[in-house]
């Protein structure tokens, strides 16, 4: 079996494991890799990898459970997390928009929406415009032509920072801000 086909099969199996695990996770309350493994039928190693990905995506929030002289990593499902809608091949609208942006290099939000839309997943111009604004603010895009609201002319963006095939995603970070010192402390141990 060729390496590319094997990698695709492994990725598909992992996607199925993630879907099954996510379906079980919301009913578990606080859980670790062992509990997720038992509930979803995947290996503990797979459950650990899935939880690690969920932590990065903000789908779960890390907690700690003390016992037997140690600290065990536990998580709970983040109630504010909205799981992205998946297409039939596991791609999200952000995946499709990033793929289109990398191929087009220069585009308007309408162009991006048109190229990111598939028969299974529709991407609206509004969603594309929101994604463009986020990428612009993060330094991935620059404005080639400013928008003109009077003539309903859209802005034209140019991709200036192509970091690879995985799409940059906007995240909401949970933090505590100390009004006395002005310090910000991220929750969940993330930097």
KETI-482912 format. One record per residue: residue number from 1; y negated, z negated, x of N, C-alpha, C in turn. Coordinates in Angstrom, 3 decimals. Layout:
BEGIN
+-----+----------+----------+----------+----------+----------+----------+----------+----------+----------+
!   n !      n.Y !      n.Z !      n.X !     ca.Y !     ca.Z !     ca.X !      c.Y !      c.Z !      c.X !
+-----+----------+----------+----------+----------+----------+----------+----------+----------+----------+
! NUM !        Y !        Z !        X !        Y !        Z !        X !        Y !        Z !        X !
...
+-----+----------+----------+----------+----------+----------+----------+----------+----------+----------+
//
This chain:
BEGIN
+-----+----------+----------+----------+----------+----------+----------+----------+----------+----------+
!   n !      n.Y !      n.Z !      n.X !     ca.Y !     ca.Z !     ca.X !      c.Y !      c.Z !      c.X !
+-----+----------+----------+----------+----------+----------+----------+----------+----------+----------+
!   1 !    1.188 !    0.000 !    0.853 !    0.000 !    0.000 !    0.000 !   -1.239 !    0.000 !    0.889 !
!   2 !   -2.203 !    0.834 !    0.585 !   -3.419 !    0.923 !    1.375 !   -4.259 !   -0.333 !    1.193 !
!   3 !   -5.036 !   -0.663 !    2.235 !   -5.838 !   -1.889 !    2.216 !   -6.847 !   -1.895 !    1.078 !
!   4 !   -7.487 !   -0.752 !    0.791 !   -8.483 !   -0.690 !   -0.284 !   -7.882 !   -0.968 !   -1.649 !
!   5 !   -6.690 !   -0.427 !   -1.896 !   -6.018 !   -0.659 !   -3.177 !   -5.604 !   -2.120 !   -3.283 !
!   6 !   -5.077 !   -2.682 !   -2.193 !   -4.665 !   -4.088 !   -2.194 !   -5.862 !   -4.992 !   -2.458 !
!   7 !   -6.997 !   -4.705 !   -1.827 !   -8.203 !   -5.496 !   -2.047 !   -8.648 !   -5.420 !   -3.498 !
!   8 !   -8.581 !   -4.237 !   -4.101 !   -8.958 !   -4.067 !   -5.504 !   -8.032 !   -4.865 !   -6.413 !
!   9 !   -6.745 !   -4.827 !   -6.138 !   -5.786 !   -5.590 !   -6.953 !   -6.023 !   -7.089 !   -6.828 !
!  10 !   -6.303 !   -7.567 !   -5.612 !   -6.575 !   -8.990 !   -5.407 !   -7.848 !   -9.387 !   -6.141 !
!  11 !   -8.898 !   -8.541 !   -6.067 !  -10.151 !   -8.831 !   -6.760 !   -9.941 !   -8.877 !   -8.269 !
!  12 !   -9.136 !   -7.959 !   -8.810 !   -8.858 !   -7.960 !  -10.248 !   -8.120 !   -9.219 !  -10.661 !
!  13 !   -7.148 !   -9.645 !   -9.854 !   -6.409 !  -10.877 !  -10.153 !   -7.336 !  -12.082 !  -10.118 !
!  14 !   -8.261 !  -12.114 !   -9.165 !   -9.205 !  -13.226 !   -9.064 !  -10.143 !  -13.226 !  -10.267 !
!  15 !  -10.597 !  -12.039 !  -10.706 !  -11.458 !  -11.952 !  -11.890 !  -10.745 !  -12.499 !  -13.123 !
!  16 !   -9.464 !  -12.151 !  -13.287 !   -8.695 !  -12.669 !  -14.423 !   -8.545 !  -14.185 !  -14.330 !
!  17 !   -8.296 !  -14.700 !  -13.122 !   -8.171 !  -16.146 !  -12.929 !   -9.487 !  -16.843 !  -13.270 !
!  18 !  -10.621 !  -16.243 !  -12.864 !  -11.928 !  -16.824 !  -13.172 !  -12.171 !  -16.877 !  -14.674 !
!  19 !  -11.837 !  -15.790 !  -15.365 !  -12.023 !  -15.749 !  -16.823 !  -11.185 !  -16.811 !  -17.512 !
!  20 !   -9.923 !  -16.942 !  -17.111 !   -9.041 !  -17.952 !  -17.711 !   -9.549 !  -19.354 !  -17.406 !
!  21 !   -9.993 !  -19.566 !  -16.161 !  -10.486 !  -20.888 !  -15.768 !  -11.758 !  -21.244 !  -16.538 !
!  22 !  -12.667 !  -20.268 !  -16.711 !  -13.913 !  -20.543 !  -17.428 !  -13.632 !  -20.900 !  -18.887 !
!  23 !  -12.658 !  -20.242 !  -19.481 !  -12.296 !  -20.531 !  -20.871 !  -11.819 !  -21.971 !  -21.019 !
!  24 !  -11.161 !  -22.509 !  -20.009 !  -10.643 !  -23.884 !  -20.057 !  -11.666 !  -24.909 !  -19.602 !
!  25 !  -12.584 !  -24.529 !  -18.721 !  -13.505 !  -25.477 !  -18.085 !  -14.389 !  -26.224 !  -19.072 !
!  26 !  -14.878 !  -25.545 !  -20.100 !  -15.817 !  -26.196 !  -21.019 !  -15.182 !  -27.356 !  -21.781 !
!  27 !  -13.859 !  -27.352 !  -21.938 !  -13.188 !  -28.435 !  -22.642 !  -12.724 !  -29.568 !  -21.755 !
!  28 !  -12.973 !  -29.471 !  -20.450 !  -12.456 !  -30.473 !  -19.523 !  -13.389 !  -31.650 !  -19.288 !
!  29 !  -14.667 !  -31.533 !  -19.593 !  -15.604 !  -32.601 !  -19.248 !  -15.818 !  -32.580 !  -17.751 !
!  30 !  -15.597 !  -33.728 !  -17.086 !  -15.691 !  -33.782 !  -15.627 !  -14.337 !  -33.397 !  -15.055 !
!  31 !  -14.328 !  -32.494 !  -14.067 !  -13.067 !  -32.033 !  -13.514 !  -13.212 !  -31.648 !  -12.053 !
!  32 !  -12.087 !  -31.597 !  -11.394 !  -12.004 !  -31.135 !  -10.013 !  -11.044 !  -29.967 !   -9.947 !
!  33 !  -10.724 !  -29.552 !   -8.741 !   -9.843 !  -28.400 !   -8.550 !   -8.455 !  -28.656 !   -9.138 !
!  34 !   -7.954 !  -29.868 !   -9.022 !   -6.629 !  -30.193 !   -9.557 !   -6.569 !  -30.047 !  -11.068 !
!  35 !   -7.569 !  -30.571 !  -11.746 !   -7.607 !  -30.486 !  -13.204 !   -7.779 !  -29.045 !  -13.670 !
!  36 !   -8.633 !  -28.287 !  -12.980 !   -8.841 !  -26.885 !  -13.348 !   -7.566 !  -26.075 !  -13.112 !
!  37 !   -6.893 !  -26.358 !  -12.006 !   -5.634 !  -25.684 !  -11.693 !   -4.600 !  -25.936 !  -12.784 !
!  38 !   -4.465 !  -27.182 !  -13.174 !   -3.485 !  -27.544 !  -14.196 !   -3.826 !  -26.921 !  -15.548 !
!  39 !   -5.095 !  -26.934 !  -15.922 !   -5.498 !  -26.413 !  -17.229 !   -5.393 !  -24.890 !  -17.317 !
!  40 !   -5.706 !  -24.198 !  -16.221 !   -5.758 !  -22.735 !  -16.270 !   -4.526 !  -22.050 !  -15.697 !
!  41 !   -3.682 !  -22.804 !  -15.007 !   -2.461 !  -22.221 !  -14.462 !   -2.632 !  -21.511 !  -13.134 !
!  42 !   -3.772 !  -21.669 !  -12.480 !   -3.960 !  -21.049 !  -11.162 !   -3.637 !  -22.075 !  -10.074 !
!  43 !   -3.562 !  -21.639 !   -8.835 !   -3.276 !  -22.561 !   -7.733 !   -4.501 !  -23.440 !   -7.473 !
!  44 !   -4.280 !  -24.551 !   -6.791 !   -5.385 !  -25.454 !   -6.448 !   -6.367 !  -24.732 !   -5.527 !
!  45 !   -5.865 !  -23.913 !   -4.612 !   -6.738 !  -23.177 !   -3.696 !   -7.637 !  -22.191 !   -4.467 !
!  46 !   -7.042 !  -21.519 !   -5.449 !   -7.827 !  -20.598 !   -6.281 !   -8.862 !  -21.368 !   -7.082 !
!  47 !   -8.471 !  -22.518 !   -7.634 !   -9.408 !  -23.345 !   -8.401 !  -10.565 !  -23.810 !   -7.513 !
!  48 !  -10.273 !  -24.176 !   -6.256 !  -11.337 !  -24.586 !   -5.336 !  -12.308 !  -23.439 !   -5.086 !
!  49 !  -11.777 !  -22.228 !   -4.885 !  -12.631 !  -21.057 !   -4.658 !  -13.481 !  -20.748 !   -5.888 !
!  50 !  -12.876 !  -20.875 !   -7.063 !  -13.609 !  -20.610 !   -8.306 !  -14.740 !  -21.620 !   -8.480 !
!  51 !  -14.448 !  -22.895 !   -8.266 !  -15.470 !  -23.938 !   -8.407 !  -16.601 !  -23.723 !   -7.403 !
!  52 !  -16.261 !  -23.341 !   -6.184 !  -17.288 !  -23.069 !   -5.166 !  -18.224 !  -21.954 !   -5.641 !
!  53 !  -17.652 !  -20.882 !   -6.203 !  -18.471 !  -19.793 !   -6.735 !  -19.333 !  -20.236 !   -7.899 !
!  54 !  -18.752 !  -21.065 !   -8.776 !  -19.518 !  -21.568 !   -9.921 !  -20.691 !  -22.427 !   -9.469 !
!  55 !  -20.495 !  -23.223 !   -8.414 !  -21.585 !  -24.049 !   -7.894 !  -22.726 !  -23.163 !   -7.393 !
!  56 !  -22.397 !  -22.101 !   -6.682 !  -23.403 !  -21.164 !   -6.182 !  -24.148 !  -20.510 !   -7.339 !
!  57 !  -23.417 !  -20.126 !   -8.401 !  -24.014 !  -19.457 !   -9.556 !  -24.768 !  -20.409 !  -10.476 !
!  58 !  -24.566 !  -21.722 !  -10.303 !  -25.205 !  -22.694 !  -11.188 !  -24.451 !  -22.917 !  -12.484 !
!  59 !  -23.209 !  -22.453 !  -12.567 !  -22.416 !  -22.611 !  -13.790 !  -21.914 !  -24.032 !  -13.966 !
!  60 !  -21.734 !  -24.745 !  -12.863 !  -21.294 !  -26.135 !  -12.913 !  -22.236 !  -26.982 !  -12.068 !
!  61 !  -22.244 !  -28.277 !  -12.352 !  -23.071 !  -29.232 !  -11.636 !  -22.141 !  -30.191 !  -10.925 !
!  62 !  -22.405 !  -30.443 !   -9.664 !  -21.540 !  -31.308 !   -8.868 !  -21.796 !  -32.778 !   -9.190 !
!  63 !  -20.719 !  -33.512 !   -9.338 !  -20.774 !  -34.963 !   -9.483 !  -19.811 !  -35.523 !   -8.444 !
!  64 !  -19.769 !  -36.810 !   -8.287 !  -18.826 !  -37.407 !   -7.346 !  -18.063 !  -38.499 !   -8.054 !
!  65 !  -16.823 !  -38.641 !   -7.692 !  -15.986 !  -39.680 !   -8.277 !  -15.424 !  -40.508 !   -7.132 !
!  66 !  -15.723 !  -41.785 !   -7.147 !  -15.232 !  -42.674 !   -6.091 !  -13.918 !  -43.306 !   -6.532 !
!  67 !  -13.034 !  -43.427 !   -5.585 !  -11.756 !  -44.072 !   -5.875 !  -10.815 !  -43.952 !   -4.694 !
!  68 !   -9.898 !  -44.875 !   -4.578 !   -8.903 !  -44.890 !   -3.503 !   -9.547 !  -44.761 !   -2.130 !
!  69 !  -10.699 !  -45.391 !   -1.945 !  -11.346 !  -45.418 !   -0.644 !  -12.046 !  -44.137 !   -0.224 !
!  70 !  -12.232 !  -43.187 !   -1.122 !  -12.886 !  -41.931 !   -0.755 !  -13.741 !  -41.384 !   -1.877 !
!  71 !  -14.385 !  -40.274 !   -1.605 !  -15.212 !  -39.593 !   -2.594 !  -14.575 !  -38.230 !   -2.855 !
!  72 !  -14.394 !  -37.909 !   -4.109 !  -13.779 !  -36.647 !   -4.510 !  -14.822 !  -35.787 !   -5.210 !
!  73 !  -14.864 !  -34.505 !   -4.860 !  -15.817 !  -33.607 !   -5.504 !  -15.350 !  -33.337 !   -6.930 !
!  74 !  -16.243 !  -33.596 !   -7.854 !  -15.996 !  -33.324 !   -9.265 !  -17.182 !  -32.517 !   -9.777 !
!  75 !  -16.966 !  -31.779 !  -10.841 !  -18.026 !  -30.975 !  -11.436 !  -17.974 !  -31.090 !  -12.954 !
!  76 !  -19.070 !  -30.752 !  -13.581 !  -19.122 !  -30.604 !  -15.035 !  -19.796 !  -29.264 !  -15.322 !
!  77 !  -19.482 !  -28.679 !  -16.457 !  -20.099 !  -27.417 !  -16.840 !  -21.572 !  -27.659 !  -17.104 !
!  78 !  -22.431 !  -26.816 !  -16.543 !  -23.872 !  -26.901 !  -16.731 !  -24.195 !  -26.413 !  -18.148 !
!  79 !  -24.706 !  -27.289 !  -19.023 !  -24.973 !  -26.869 !  -20.409 !  -26.076 !  -25.813 !  -20.524 !
!  80 !  -26.933 !  -25.686 !  -19.502 !  -28.012 !  -24.713 !  -19.531 !  -27.585 !  -23.343 !  -19.000 !
!  81 !  -26.366 !  -23.257 !  -18.451 !  -25.905 !  -22.008 !  -17.851 !  -25.483 !  -21.037 !  -18.935 !
!  82 !  -25.984 !  -19.808 !  -18.813 !  -25.567 !  -18.743 !  -19.719 !  -24.737 !  -17.773 !  -18.901 !
!  83 !  -23.458 !  -17.682 !  -19.218 !  -22.590 !  -16.784 !  -18.474 !  -23.011 !  -15.356 !  -18.736 !
!  84 !  -23.170 !  -14.576 !  -17.668 !  -23.570 !  -13.179 !  -17.866 !  -22.521 !  -12.414 !  -18.657 !
!  85 !  -22.996 !  -11.506 !  -19.476 !  -22.063 !  -10.670 !  -20.231 !  -21.359 !   -9.722 !  -19.267 !
!  86 !  -20.059 !   -9.662 !  -19.355 !  -19.282 !   -8.809 !  -18.469 !  -18.935 !   -7.500 !  -19.158 !
!  87 !  -18.847 !   -6.453 !  -18.374 !  -18.373 !   -5.185 !  -18.890 !  -16.863 !   -5.160 !  -18.747 !
!  88 !  -16.264 !   -4.045 !  -19.091 !  -14.813 !   -3.953 !  -19.000 !  -14.301 !   -4.014 !  -17.574 !
!  89 !  -15.129 !   -3.728 !  -16.585 !  -14.669 !   -3.795 !  -15.206 !  -15.242 !   -4.991 !  -14.450 !
!  90 !  -15.795 !   -5.951 !  -15.161 !  -16.277 !   -7.178 !  -14.547 !  -17.702 !   -7.126 !  -14.023 !
!  91 !  -18.394 !   -6.026 !  -14.203 !  -19.763 !   -5.909 !  -13.700 !  -20.760 !   -6.418 !  -14.740 !
!  92 !  -21.842 !   -6.994 !  -14.265 !  -22.904 !   -7.481 !  -15.140 !  -24.070 !   -6.495 !  -15.117 !
!  93 !  -25.054 !   -6.738 !  -15.966 !  -26.232 !   -5.878 !  -15.965 !  -26.964 !   -5.983 !  -14.626 !
!  94 !  -26.978 !   -7.187 !  -14.016 !  -27.620 !   -7.338 !  -12.697 !  -26.885 !   -6.511 !  -11.648 !
!  95 !  -25.549 !   -6.496 !  -11.704 !  -24.776 !   -5.660 !  -10.780 !  -25.180 !   -4.200 !  -10.928 !
!  96 !  -25.231 !   -3.741 !  -12.168 !  -25.554 !   -2.337 !  -12.431 !  -26.986 !   -1.999 !  -12.016 !
!  97 !  -27.935 !   -2.909 !  -12.291 !  -29.323 !   -2.639 !  -11.917 !  -29.484 !   -2.600 !  -10.400 !
!  98 !  -28.829 !   -3.511 !   -9.697 !  -28.926 !   -3.532 !   -8.235 !  -28.299 !   -2.269 !   -7.646 !
!  99 !  -27.150 !   -1.876 !   -8.184 !  -26.487 !   -0.656 !   -7.729 !  -27.419 !    0.547 !   -7.928 !
! 100 !  -28.037 !    0.629 !   -9.104 !  -28.954 !    1.733 !   -9.401 !  -30.179 !    1.689 !   -8.490 !
! 101 !  -30.728 !    0.514 !   -8.253 !  -31.912 !    0.378 !   -7.386 !  -31.594 !    0.834 !   -5.965 !
! 102 !  -30.406 !    0.484 !   -5.480 !  -30.009 !    0.887 !   -4.132 !  -29.837 !    2.398 !   -4.023 !
! 103 !  -29.412 !    3.045 !   -5.098 !  -29.205 !    4.492 !   -5.057 !  -30.518 !    5.249 !   -5.279 !
! 104 !  -31.348 !    4.764 !   -6.199 !  -32.591 !    5.456 !   -6.527 !  -33.677 !    5.252 !   -5.467 !
! 105 !  -33.756 !    4.046 !   -4.922 !  -34.749 !    3.622 !   -3.934 !  -36.165 !    3.521 !   -4.531 !
! 106 !  -36.607 !    4.475 !   -5.334 !  -37.913 !    4.438 !   -5.987 !  -37.681 !    4.685 !   -7.471 !
! 107 !  -38.253 !    3.802 !   -8.328 !  -37.916 !    3.860 !   -9.748 !  -38.903 !    3.061 !  -10.588 !
! 108 !  -38.923 !    3.360 !  -11.874 !  -39.640 !    2.558 !  -12.863 !  -38.596 !    1.687 !  -13.574 !
! 109 !  -39.017 !    0.680 !  -14.319 !  -38.038 !   -0.106 !  -15.080 !  -37.220 !    0.744 !  -16.057 !
! 110 !  -37.841 !    1.755 !  -16.661 !  -37.114 !    2.634 !  -17.574 !  -36.052 !    3.434 !  -16.819 !
! 111 !  -36.413 !    3.935 !  -15.636 !  -35.427 !    4.643 !  -14.798 !  -34.262 !    3.721 !  -14.467 !
! 112 !  -34.596 !    2.504 !  -14.061 !  -33.567 !    1.549 !  -13.670 !  -32.637 !    1.241 !  -14.848 !
! 113 !  -33.218 !    1.028 !  -16.030 !  -32.411 !    0.742 !  -17.221 !  -31.503 !    1.916 !  -17.558 !
! 114 !  -32.037 !    3.123 !  -17.469 !  -31.240 !    4.314 !  -17.801 !  -30.070 !    4.483 !  -16.841 !
! 115 !  -30.293 !    4.235 !  -15.561 !  -29.233 !    4.411 !  -14.571 !  -28.256 !    3.244 !  -14.547 !
! 116 !  -28.676 !    2.077 !  -15.047 !  -27.803 !    0.902 !  -15.063 !  -26.971 !    0.810 !  -16.345 !
! 117 !  -27.348 !    1.545 !  -17.369 !  -26.633 !    1.506 !  -18.642 !  -25.326 !    2.281 !  -18.535 !
! 118 !  -24.276 !    1.670 !  -19.067 !  -22.959 !    2.310 !  -19.111 !  -22.538 !    2.396 !  -20.575 !
! 119 !  -21.445 !    3.087 !  -20.879 !  -20.979 !    3.131 !  -22.263 !  -20.628 !    1.750 !  -22.827 !
! 120 !  -20.326 !    0.803 !  -21.939 !  -19.925 !   -0.532 !  -22.379 !  -21.075 !   -1.526 !  -22.324 !
! 121 !  -22.031 !   -1.332 !  -21.420 !  -23.098 !   -2.301 !  -21.200 !  -24.454 !   -1.608 !  -21.255 !
! 122 !  -25.256 !   -1.971 !  -22.242 !  -26.598 !   -1.409 !  -22.374 !  -27.598 !   -2.315 !  -21.657 !
! 123 !  -28.446 !   -1.721 !  -20.851 !  -29.502 !   -2.454 !  -20.155 !  -30.821 !   -1.973 !  -20.731 !
! 124 !  -31.606 !   -2.887 !  -21.280 !  -32.884 !   -2.510 !  -21.891 !  -33.969 !   -2.376 !  -20.827 !
! 125 !  -35.024 !   -1.649 !  -21.160 !  -36.161 !   -1.503 !  -20.250 !  -36.834 !   -2.854 !  -20.020 !
! 126 !  -36.822 !   -3.706 !  -21.027 !  -37.396 !   -5.050 !  -20.891 !  -36.598 !   -5.873 !  -19.883 !
! 127 !  -35.269 !   -5.808 !  -19.975 !  -34.410 !   -6.526 !  -19.023 !  -34.628 !   -5.982 !  -17.612 !
! 128 !  -34.739 !   -4.673 !  -17.482 !  -34.973 !   -4.053 !  -16.173 !  -36.339 !   -4.452 !  -15.620 !
! 129 !  -37.357 !   -4.519 !  -16.476 !  -38.695 !   -4.912 !  -16.026 !  -38.690 !   -6.360 !  -15.530 !
! 130 !  -37.970 !   -7.230 !  -16.220 !  -37.855 !   -8.632 !  -15.798 !  -37.168 !   -8.720 !  -14.441 !
! 131 !  -36.094 !   -7.943 !  -14.264 !  -35.373 !   -7.928 !  -12.991 !  -36.276 !   -7.390 !  -11.874 !
! 132 !  -37.039 !   -6.348 !  -12.155 !  -37.952 !   -5.790 !  -11.164 !  -39.005 !   -6.816 !  -10.742 !
! 133 !  -39.561 !   -7.548 !  -11.709 !  -40.563 !   -8.572 !  -11.379 !  -39.971 !   -9.653 !  -10.489 !
! 134 !  -38.731 !  -10.064 !  -10.762 !  -38.079 !  -11.082 !   -9.943 !  -37.848 !  -10.557 !   -8.523 !
! 135 !  -37.375 !   -9.318 !   -8.398 !  -37.142 !   -8.738 !   -7.071 !  -38.459 !   -8.535 !   -6.321 !
! 136 !  -39.512 !   -8.161 !   -7.035 !  -40.828 !   -7.987 !   -6.422 !  -41.326 !   -9.325 !   -5.871 !
! 137 !  -41.216 !  -10.384 !   -6.670 !  -41.672 !  -11.712 !   -6.247 !  -40.883 !  -12.225 !   -5.046 !
! 138 !  -39.622 !  -11.823 !   -4.934 !  -38.777 !  -12.276 !   -3.833 !  -38.875 !  -11.376 !   -2.605 !
! 139 !  -39.652 !  -10.296 !   -2.685 !  -39.859 !   -9.438 !   -1.536 !  -38.848 !   -8.314 !   -1.361 !
! 140 !  -38.049 !   -8.029 !   -2.388 !  -37.090 !   -6.927 !   -2.309 !  -37.729 !   -5.587 !   -2.670 !
! 141 !  -38.789 !   -5.626 !   -3.455 !  -39.468 !   -4.412 !   -3.904 !  -40.930 !   -4.468 !   -3.512 !
! 142 !  -41.543 !   -3.286 !   -3.437 !  -43.001 !   -3.205 !   -3.348 !  -43.450 !   -2.227 !   -4.422 !
! 143 !  -44.676 !   -2.349 !   -4.835 !  -45.216 !   -1.476 !   -5.875 !  -45.720 !   -0.198 !   -5.229 !
! 144 !  -45.158 !    0.930 !   -5.650 !  -45.631 !    2.236 !   -5.163 !  -46.784 !    2.752 !   -6.015 !
! 145 !  -46.729 !    2.441 !   -7.314 !  -47.790 !    2.828 !   -8.242 !  -47.942 !    1.702 !   -9.256 !
! 146 !  -49.160 !    1.214 !   -9.402 !  -49.412 !    0.130 !  -10.352 !  -49.273 !    0.617 !  -11.784 !
! 147 !  -48.901 !   -0.309 !  -12.650 !  -48.808 !    0.002 !  -14.079 !  -50.212 !    0.135 !  -14.658 !
! 148 !  -50.322 !    0.918 !  -15.718 !  -51.577 !    1.063 !  -16.439 !  -51.286 !    0.801 !  -17.909 !
! 149 !  -51.556 !   -0.419 !  -18.386 !  -51.234 !   -0.756 !  -19.776 !  -51.982 !    0.105 !  -20.799 !
! 150 !  -53.175 !    0.587 !  -20.457 !  -53.948 !    1.402 !  -21.397 !  -53.255 !    2.732 !  -21.694 !
! 151 !  -52.651 !    3.312 !  -20.690 !  -51.971 !    4.593 !  -20.898 !  -50.455 !    4.411 !  -21.016 !
! 152 !  -50.004 !    3.166 !  -21.069 !  -48.579 !    2.831 !  -21.179 !  -47.769 !    3.385 !  -20.003 !
! 153 !  -48.428 !    3.510 !  -18.857 !  -47.754 !    3.997 !  -17.656 !  -47.106 !    2.818 !  -16.940 !
! 154 !  -45.822 !    2.955 !  -16.656 !  -45.087 !    1.885 !  -15.994 !  -45.372 !    1.862 !  -14.496 !
! 155 !  -45.130 !    0.712 !  -13.916 !  -45.200 !    0.599 !  -12.463 !  -44.016 !    1.343 !  -11.855 !
! 156 !  -44.222 !    1.828 !  -10.650 !  -43.144 !    2.447 !   -9.888 !  -42.879 !    1.529 !   -8.700 !
! 157 !  -41.621 !    1.161 !   -8.529 !  -41.221 !    0.252 !   -7.458 !  -40.431 !    0.995 !   -6.393 !
! 158 !  -40.498 !    0.474 !   -5.176 !  -39.710 !    1.020 !   -4.082 !  -38.907 !   -0.127 !   -3.461 !
! 159 !  -37.614 !    0.088 !   -3.280 !  -36.738 !   -0.918 !   -2.671 !  -37.015 !   -0.967 !   -1.174 !
! 160 !  -37.441 !   -2.127 !   -0.688 !  -37.765 !   -2.280 !    0.736 !  -36.799 !   -3.225 !    1.453 !
! 161 !  -35.980 !   -3.927 !    0.693 !  -35.044 !   -4.885 !    1.310 !  -33.675 !   -4.734 !    0.653 !
! 162 !  -32.828 !   -3.921 !    1.239 !  -31.475 !   -3.692 !    0.744 !  -30.532 !   -4.546 !    1.579 !
! 163 !  -30.072 !   -5.659 !    1.016 !  -29.267 !   -6.611 !    1.774 !  -27.769 !   -6.426 !    1.579 !
! 164 !  -27.360 !   -5.461 !    0.773 !  -25.937 !   -5.221 !    0.575 !  -25.590 !   -4.999 !   -0.879 !
! 165 !  -24.301 !   -4.862 !   -1.169 !  -23.876 !   -4.455 !   -2.516 !  -23.973 !   -5.540 !   -3.585 !
! 166 !  -23.979 !   -6.808 !   -3.205 !  -24.037 !   -7.866 !   -4.213 !  -25.484 !   -8.092 !   -4.640 !
! 167 !  -25.744 !   -8.163 !   -5.951 !  -27.134 !   -8.230 !   -6.423 !  -27.788 !   -9.586 !   -6.194 !
! 168 !  -29.051 !   -9.583 !   -5.766 !  -29.804 !  -10.835 !   -5.744 !  -29.989 !  -11.307 !   -7.185 !
! 169 !  -29.871 !  -12.589 !   -7.413 !  -29.988 !  -13.129 !   -8.772 !  -30.986 !  -14.283 !   -8.779 !
! 170 !  -31.746 !  -14.341 !   -9.829 !  -32.686 !  -15.438 !  -10.008 !  -31.904 !  -16.667 !  -10.453 !
! 171 !  -32.190 !  -17.813 !   -9.861 !  -31.503 !  -19.063 !  -10.194 !  -32.516 !  -20.118 !  -10.584 !
! 172 !  -32.091 !  -20.988 !  -11.447 !  -32.880 !  -22.174 !  -11.779 !  -32.270 !  -23.322 !  -10.995 !
! 173 !  -33.104 !  -24.050 !  -10.287 !  -32.623 !  -25.121 !   -9.426 !  -33.003 !  -26.460 !  -10.050 !
! 174 !  -32.030 !  -27.373 !  -10.118 !  -32.308 !  -28.721 !  -10.612 !  -32.802 !  -29.569 !   -9.448 !
! 175 !  -33.909 !  -30.264 !   -9.671 !  -34.488 !  -31.069 !   -8.609 !  -35.236 !  -32.244 !   -9.204 !
! 176 !  -35.472 !  -33.246 !   -8.368 !  -36.291 !  -34.395 !   -8.737 !  -37.532 !  -34.332 !   -7.857 !
! 177 !  -38.712 !  -34.413 !   -8.493 !  -39.973 !  -34.393 !   -7.759 !  -40.563 !  -35.789 !   -7.818 !
! 178 !  -40.841 !  -36.357 !   -6.640 !  -41.444 !  -37.679 !   -6.549 !  -42.951 !  -37.508 !   -6.600 !
! 179 !  -43.572 !  -37.937 !   -7.707 !  -45.017 !  -37.789 !   -7.891 !  -45.806 !  -38.642 !   -6.901 !
! 180 !  -45.191 !  -39.680 !   -6.354 !  -45.875 !  -40.556 !   -5.400 !  -46.021 !  -39.906 !   -4.032 !
! 181 !  -44.979 !  -39.231 !   -3.583 !  -44.996 !  -38.657 !   -2.242 !  -45.121 !  -37.137 !   -2.238 !
! 182 !  -44.878 !  -36.516 !   -3.393 !  -44.908 !  -35.064 !   -3.468 !  -43.632 !  -34.412 !   -2.956 !
! 183 !  -42.615 !  -35.235 !   -2.648 !  -41.352 !  -34.702 !   -2.139 !  -40.497 !  -34.146 !   -3.269 !
! 184 !  -39.751 !  -33.109 !   -2.942 !  -38.811 !  -32.511 !   -3.890 !  -37.413 !  -32.711 !   -3.346 !
! 185 !  -36.514 !  -33.246 !   -4.179 !  -35.127 !  -33.487 !   -3.796 !  -34.236 !  -32.665 !   -4.701 !
! 186 !  -33.480 !  -31.752 !   -4.097 !  -32.559 !  -30.925 !   -4.866 !  -31.369 !  -31.760 !   -5.311 !
! 187 !  -30.926 !  -31.548 !   -6.538 !  -29.761 !  -32.249 !   -7.064 !  -28.509 !  -31.445 !   -6.749 !
! 188 !  -27.416 !  -32.121 !   -6.580 !  -26.147 !  -31.444 !   -6.332 !  -25.924 !  -31.116 !   -4.879 !
! 189 !  -26.758 !  -31.604 !   -3.984 !  -26.538 !  -31.413 !   -2.560 !  -26.774 !  -30.001 !   -2.062 !
! 190 !  -27.407 !  -29.143 !   -2.863 !  -27.652 !  -27.771 !   -2.416 !  -28.982 !  -27.702 !   -1.691 !
! 191 !  -29.038 !  -26.860 !   -0.685 !  -30.282 !  -26.710 !    0.066 !  -30.973 !  -25.428 !   -0.285 !
+-----+----------+----------+----------+----------+----------+----------+----------+----------+----------+
//
